[in-house]
Amino acid sequence: MLKAILSCGVMLAAAPSFAQYTTAKGNDVTTPLHLLKPDYIVPYGETKPADIKAVLDRVYNYLDAGTPMQLVNRTSKAEVDLKSANADAIFKQGDYRLISYEWGVTYTGMLEAGFATGDKKYTDYTINRINYIADVVSHYKDFLKANPGANTPVRSVIDPHALDDAGSMAAAMIKAQRTGQIKSDLRPVINNYLNYIMTKEFRLKDGTLARNRPQPNTLWLDDLYMSLPALAQMGVLTKEKKYFDEAVKQYNLFAKRMFNNEKNLYMHGWVQDMNPHPQFHWARANGWAIMTKIELLDALPVNHPGRAGILAMLKKHADGLASRQSGMGFWHQLIDRNDSYLETSATAIYAYCIARAINKGWLDAKAYGPMALLAWNAVSTKVNAQGQVEGTCVGTGMAFDPAFYYYRPVNVYAAHSYGPVLLAGAEMYRMLLSHPYEINDSSVQMVK
């Protein structure tokens, strides 16, 4: 029944019932009742690294088949050789696009899965596709010199129009280049993306990256991830402090307006001339925010003056999330509204971020490890036999009423879940190797 409700994207009634179990024989004298095994809805206290790898393999197999590297003619669908590609060529249609902010996360997730498990096929997924994209971009740059204004399948790379075009893909490309396996010169592409973020995106008067939809002078919490990881990675790549400084500045500008210090959660949107602000704590936007803090802490020099503040905010945000995790391990679509549906992509992001923070020593393993493990176990139940991820909210704009968020559909083709699932699996794999757990009085307890 729960699956059917979630497939509609709505769960308006209460969460699933959690039954009380008794034993037909025995009593308090003859039976250790505290050791009765509950009938958990998601796996509990059973996960091993090999189980995680099996889930990652299913996702990999599905995505490798569903994202072909090929150009075809727009009309005939016949294969097109790159050397002769023109304005009539498009990428062969698969289940997902090769170039999108969601796929920037997926490319990073594949890299991390490869690094964590040692299985080269994950890393090759990203390296091969980014090499291919770089070759297509190089061809069409030359093509546009002779055919200015022509259509190309790589418009968002050559001429980005939004942070969604630039940030996530740029961060993934920099990470891929740092493997030493990229044969093409990605720097012109990376520089173009960063130039857009640094000089072309609309900003408020104080320099905050902003949009003019759905209202003028609007901040989207999502845009933390669509810009700051790229800035931080550019700092790592170039060793130029200005990129680290800009990333920290932007984070602080967003946080002072959008972080609720009573709930330790972020609102989804902030509008300059709106007072008061209706606060809707959308789960995936909070995911982009905590993942941005992880990205910054991964990249910032240890002596950067902004680092301590980012770490303090990570701890506050983790506390806010921990207190609102459901008994099934998921988080709700609106985090603090338990009658909104349970959502997969945000749960995967939180599992990744909490596990990575544990592995890096930023959060206490004994306090947060069981939370992260429960979240991963919940996510793993949503990866079906084909490797598709179920229960993911589709792309979502911004609203100032609850119905908008409650009724957003879920769909297995929502691309937002695949990168987070890969990231979560990779980091949980690492966590179980370095922070093993045991069952003590029927509960998960981290050993170290």
Secondary structure by P-SEA (a helix, b strand, c coil): caaaaaaacccccccccbbbbbbcccccccccccccccccccccccccaaaaaaaaaaaaaaaaaacccbbbbcccccccccccccccccccccccccccaaaaaaaaaaaaaaaacccaaaaaaaaaaaaaaaaaaaaaaaaaaacccccccccccccccccccccaaaaaaaaaaaaccccccaaaaaaaaaaaaacccccccccccccccccccccccccccccaaaaaaaaaacccaaaaaaaaaaaaaaaaccccccccccccccccccccccccccaaaaaaaaaaaaaaaacccccccaaaaaaaaaaaaaaaaaacccccccccccccccccccccaaaaaaaaaaaaaaaaccccccccaaaaaaaaaaaaaaccccccccccccbbbbbccaaaaacccccccccccaaaaaaaaaaaaaaaacbbbbbcccbbbbcc
